């Protein structure tokens, strides 16, 4: 069971196979667009390799686990620095 974010969480499980076709983008602190195109990067808490998988709370919309995550950490992961 994932960590609860609400008094009565209603988790929705998301699972998908995207092979090496995962496209993610975020802006760094300087406003520069950082893009990732390839396998799902480990460390974001949304999956790994060929697979996207995570739970989110249908009450509050938060992704269970590592989220919320600092934008700088997301950018570092997309750049392959973490």
C-alpha positions in Angstrom: 0.0 0.0 0.0 1.3 3.4 -0.9 1.7 6.2 1.6 -1.6 8.0 2.4 -1.9 11.6 1.4 -5.6 12.1 2.3 -7.7 11.0 5.2 -9.5 8.5 2.9 -7.3 8.0 -0.1 -8.7 6.5 -3.3 -5.6 5.4 -5.3 -5.7 4.9 -9.0 -3.0 2.7 -10.4 -1.4 3.8 -13.8 0.7 1.2 -15.7 1.9 1.5 -19.3 4.6 0.2 -21.5 6.2 2.8 -23.7 9.5 1.0 -24.7 12.1 3.7 -25.5 9.5 6.2 -26.5 9.1 8.2 -23.3 9.2 12.0 -23.8 9.5 14.2 -20.8 10.2 18.0 -20.6 10.7 20.5 -17.9 12.2 24.0 -17.5 15.3 24.6 -15.5 15.7 27.6 -13.1 17.1 29.7 -16.0 14.0 29.0 -18.1 15.8 26.6 -20.5 13.7 23.7 -21.7 15.2 20.4 -20.8 13.9 17.4 -22.8 14.4 13.7 -22.3 13.5 11.2 -25.1 14.2 7.5 -24.4 13.5 5.1 -21.7 11.6 6.1 -18.5 14.3 7.6 -16.3 14.7 6.0 -12.9 14.4 8.4 -9.9 11.2 10.2 -10.8 9.0 7.7 -9.1 6.9 7.2 -12.3 8.5 4.0 -13.5 11.7 2.8 -15.0 13.0 1.5 -18.4 10.2 0.4 -20.7 7.4 1.0 -18.1 5.5 3.9 -16.6 3.8 2.9 -13.4 2.6 5.0 -10.4 -0.4 5.5 -8.1 -2.2 8.7 -7.7 -4.9 9.8 -5.2 -8.2 10.6 -6.9 -9.1 12.8 -4.0 -6.2 15.3 -4.2 -4.4 14.4 -7.4 -1.0 13.8 -5.8 1.2 11.1 -7.2 2.0 8.7 -4.4 5.7 8.2 -3.4 8.4 10.7 -4.3 6.0 13.5 -5.2 5.9 16.4 -4.9 9.5 16.7 -6.1 11.6 19.8 -6.5 11.8 21.1 -10.1 15.6 21.2 -9.9 15.6 17.5 -9.0 13.4 16.7 -12.0 15.6 18.6 -14.4 18.7 16.8 -13.0 17.1 13.5 -13.6 16.1 14.4 -17.1 19.6 15.5 -17.8 20.9 12.2 -16.5 22.7 13.9 -13.6 21.0 12.0 -10.8 
